[in-house]
Structure formats: structure tokens, C-alpha cells
Amino acid sequence: MSSPANAPPGSQDDFGVLCEVESGVLWLSSAITHHANRVRANPSGLKVCGRQASSASIVSIMTALWFLLCGRRAGCR
């Protein structure tokens, strides 16, 4: 298997990298919402959900666009 830096754009290597990044972003968004609602001190009882939860539906699109616009510059990894 070739390294991502040498793979042509749109290859299986790119898809694998995008899936890994997408998975990490989804996990992070869930972890942030969970921490805000269950872990931190919250005397007012205000919950975090709406926008944070609905943002997960666009993660795949935004991840692909980020890498498309970013290209293969080292700063994007």
C-alpha cells in the first residue's frame, strides 16, 4: 500500500484517512456534549444539545471539503 503523501487524489488511501478523521470528529463532538451535560458542575441545569448534536450530520461533508481545499499540504495533517 502506498503512503497517503504518494497516493493519487481520490484513492482508497484518501478515503481511509477521511473515515478516520470523520470518526475522530464525531467522537470529539459527542465527548464535548457528554462532558457539558454530565461531567461539569451545572447548577442551572442548562443542557447542551441542539446545535452540537445536529452538527454531526454534516461532519462527512465538512471533513471531505477540508481535505479537498487543503490539498496535501503538511500543515493539514
C-alpha positions in Angstrom: 0.0 0.0 0.0 1.3 3.4 -0.8 1.6 6.2 1.7 -1.0 9.0 1.7 1.5 11.5 0.5 2.2 9.5 -2.6 -1.3 8.3 -3.4 -3.3 10.0 -6.2 -6.2 12.2 -5.1 -9.4 10.3 -4.6 -7.7 7.0 -3.9 -8.6 4.4 -1.3 -5.9 5.8 0.9 -7.7 9.2 0.9 -11.0 7.5 1.8 -9.4 5.7 4.7 -7.9 8.8 6.1 -11.1 10.7 5.7 -13.0 8.0 7.5 -10.5 8.1 10.4 -10.7 11.9 10.7 -14.5 11.8 10.5 -14.7 9.2 13.2 -12.4 11.3 15.5 -14.5 14.4 14.9 -17.8 12.6 15.7 -16.2 11.1 18.8 -15.0 14.5 19.9 -18.3 16.2 19.4 -20.1 13.5 21.4 -17.4 13.7 24.2 -17.8 17.5 24.4 -21.6 17.3 24.7 -21.4 14.5 27.2 -18.9 16.4 29.3 -21.0 19.6 29.2 -24.2 17.7 30.2 -22.9 15.1 32.7 -19.4 15.8 34.0 -19.1 19.6 34.6 -20.7 21.4 37.5 -24.0 22.7 36.2 -26.1 24.4 39.0 -28.5 25.9 36.5 -29.4 22.6 34.9 -28.9 24.1 31.4 -28.1 21.3 28.8 -26.0 21.4 25.7 -27.6 19.6 22.7 -29.4 21.3 19.8 -26.7 22.7 17.5 -23.9 20.5 18.7 -25.9 17.3 18.0 -27.2 18.5 14.7 -23.7 19.5 13.6 -22.7 15.8 13.5 -24.9 15.3 10.4 -22.5 17.5 8.3 -19.2 16.1 9.6 -18.7 13.8 6.5 -19.2 16.7 4.1 -17.0 19.2 6.0 -14.2 16.6 6.5 -14.1 15.9 2.8 -14.2 19.6 1.9 -11.5 20.4 4.4 -9.1 17.9 2.8 -10.1 18.9 -0.7 -9.5 22.6 -0.1 -6.4 21.9 2.0 -4.8 19.7 -0.6 -1.8 17.7 0.5 0.0 20.4 2.5 1.8 19.0 5.6 0.0 21.6 7.8 -3.3 19.9 7.2 -2.3 16.6 8.8 
